[in-house]
Amino acid sequence: MSAREKKEQMKFFLFISPWIIGFLLFTLVPMIMSLYYSFTDWDVLTPERFVGIENYKGLFQDELFFQSVKVTGIFAAIVLPLNVFLSLMTAILLNMEGRFIGLFRTIFYLPSVLSGVVVAILWQWIFNSKYGLLNDFLGKLGIEGPRWLSDSQWSMWAMVIMSIWTIGGNLILYLAGLQAVPLSLYEAARLDGAGFWKKLFSITLPSMSPIILFAFLTTMISTLQTFTQAYIMTDGGPDNSTLFYVYYVYKNGFMYKKMGKACAMAWLLLIIIFVLSVFVLKASEKLVYYESDEGGKLA
């Protein structure tokens, strides 16, 4: 290696050193420590005591653990397809030519740039059973609105409705993908007499399949890590109906002072997300279309 190449290499490592240091100090080291603490009994205030896999075994004897898994699973099963479908359909509409289309794109994307805490507080007011905007609107229609956040039958649906409001992140991805689809494909399909639905299923969706897969995976991961809504709006209630998994991790670690159990739950969630991600990637191999120099190929 020449002196010039060594100098360039030193510059490279110098420029990326802030990221490397940050990754080591704030990601890798905490992960290693949390893995160790997951095998200990530690209340944060006193020295830890090694207990082996007792924390992991104890999770399967905890009813609230299973409740948190159930709540998160139901929420993800409802929100994930809704988010992916609605954001894709909205992107297709916003990709059409029309007046004020830029304004509409901004309006739909705006909720995604707001802080999660701000969004939770806003929707807490909207869902207020006495003074909330939603029940006030229902009352004008002659419908008595439910106690959205204080009724276990409605609290989950309140979370679902709120999550649909923030589809802007995937919307931007889909818009970028739609505008990258060659117009020549649509022109050829039009000459062959293809209508809207034929173009959608034969051109749009196959061309967009890598972006749909990416949006599906990222939405799945973020949905399984839902925390802010439960923490700000319901405190996991009523009757633990919104006791999301990550919120229960927080409660064990910082409220119950069971940091070892919290770390065990966190690592178990990592394993669950990893397994689900691998499953989705494997299941999508025959459905995702990637372009190549030869003109494109299925994954």
ABEGO torsion letter per residue (X at the ends): XBAAAAAAAAAAAAAAAAAAAAAAAAAAAAAAAAAAAAABBBAGABBBBBAEAAAAAAAAABAAAAAAAAAAAAAAAAAAAAAAAAAAAAAAAAABBEBGAAAAAAAAAAAAABBAAAAAAAAAAAABAAABAAAAAAAAAGBBBBBAAABAAAAAAAAAAAAAABAAAAAAAAAAAAAABBAAAAAAAAAAGBBAAAAAAAAAAAAAAAAAAAAAAAAAAAAAABAAAAAAAAGGOBGGAABBAAAAAAAAAAAAGBAAAAAAAAAAAAAAAAAAAAAAAAAAAAABBBBBAAGEBBX
